[in-house]
Amino acid sequence: MTRANFLIAVMVWLAGPGASGAAAGFRSPESLIRNVYAYYGRGASEFSRGLPRDAETARQFFDPSLRASWTAPRDAPYDFLVQSPTWRLGAISVAILRKQYDKTYVSVAFDNQGRAVTLNFIVVDSPDGWLILDVESPHDSLRLFLAQFRR
């Protein structure tokens, strides 16, 4: 085996079976949530601006019934997923609350600039992996929020 072929084989092996699943969905509810909040970190600029509103991101993270709402233009006063227009998140806690038929309810808690935030994600296991069906805050849901601030 030539060195070039060896390097290609190693790259394919490192990509693993999950490489094809990158287009949509995740392998577990916890993985889905952690990947959402990876976009709210302090690091590379593409991973510090919040979850993108483009079609590719919508396909990867959201159930088909929520994708169009996620990508629609809006004048929202804050980012629903962090409950604030700005963020500096502390450690994120993820816990499965319950599994009910085809839905799994996942509690997410974190600190955002000294303010405790708790959200409940409703996720579904699709053929492409886990996707977000809705997110509930104590006062609202992501679906209603997106509809309310649609231009």
N, C-alpha and C positions, 0 to 999 in steps of 0.2 A: 504494500500500500504506500503510495507516495505521501509526502508530507501534506500536500494540498488536500488530498482525499481524506487524510486523517483529520485535518482541521475541520473540514466540512462535516465529517461524521460526528465529531465532538460537538459542533454547533447544533446539529440536528438532535443529538441526544440531549443536550442541555435545554433545547426548546421543549422537548418532551411532548407527551400527548396533549397537554393543555394549550399548545400553540394554536391549534385549530379552534379552540373554544374562546379565544380572545375576542372574536368578533361579537359575541353576545353571551351574557350570563357568566356565572361563577359557580364553583363546585360546592360551596356551602353558604348559608346565610351570613355567617361570620366573615367569610372572605368578601362577599358582596359589600357589606358595611365598611369593612376596613379599607377596601378599594375606593369607596365613595369619599371617605375622610382623608385619604392620601392626597386628595386635591386641595386640602385646606392646611397644608403644612407650611413650614418655612424652609425653603430649599430652592430647587430649580423653579424658575418663573412659571413654567407650564403646570407645575404642581402646587402653586400657591395662590391661584386666582379663583378657587372654587371649582365646582363641577361644571365643565363646559356645557354650553347649551346647543351644541351641534347635533346633527342627525346620527353620526357615528357613536357619540357618547350616549345618546338616548337609546339607541339599539343595544348597546352593551349593558346598560344599567336598568332600563325600564321596560315594564310590560308593554306590549303594543298599544293597549288602551290609554297609556299615559305619555307615550312618545311625542305626539303632536303638541300636547300642552307644554311639555318641557322645552321644546324648540321654538314655540311661538314667541313673537316679540312681546315684551311686557315692561311695565314701569313699576316694578316691585320696590317697596321701600327698604327691603332687607332680603338676605339670602335665607330662605326657609330652612335649609338643612343645618344652619348654625344659629338661626333665630337672631340674626344681627347683620347690619351692613358691613361690619368688619369682624375680624376674628384673630384670636390667638388661643388655640385650643390646648387644653391640658390632656391628660391621659383619657383615652376613650374606653369605656366599659361596654361590652356587648353581651347580652344574655337572652337566650331563647325563653320567651314567656309561655308560649303554648303552640301546639300544632293542632290545627283544626281543618279537617278535610284536606283541601289542596293548598291551604294558606298556612304560613308560619308567622307568628308575631314575635318580633325581636325588639327588645328594649335597648336603647343606646343612651348612655349618659356620659357627659363630659363637662368640663369647665371652659367657658369662653370668656376670657378677660375678667375672671373673678365671679362670673355669674353661672350658676349651675343650670344645665340644660338637659332635659330628658325628652326623647322622642321615641315613638313606637313605629317601627317599620313593619309593613305588611308585605311579605315577600312570597313569591310562588316559584315552584320548581318547574321550569319549562323544559322542553327537549334540548334547549340550548344552555341550560343552567339556571341558577337562581336570578330572579329579576324583581325589581321593586314594583309593587302594585299600588301602594300608597304609603304615606308617612303621616302620622298623627302627632300633633303637639297637644298640650293641654287645652288649647283654645281653637284649633283649626286643623285642617288636613292639607296636604300638599296639593291634592286635586282642586279643592276649593280655593286655596291661595292662588294657584296658577290661573284659574278661571276669573277670579276677582280682579287681578291686575293685568289682564290681557288688554292689549291696545286695541 
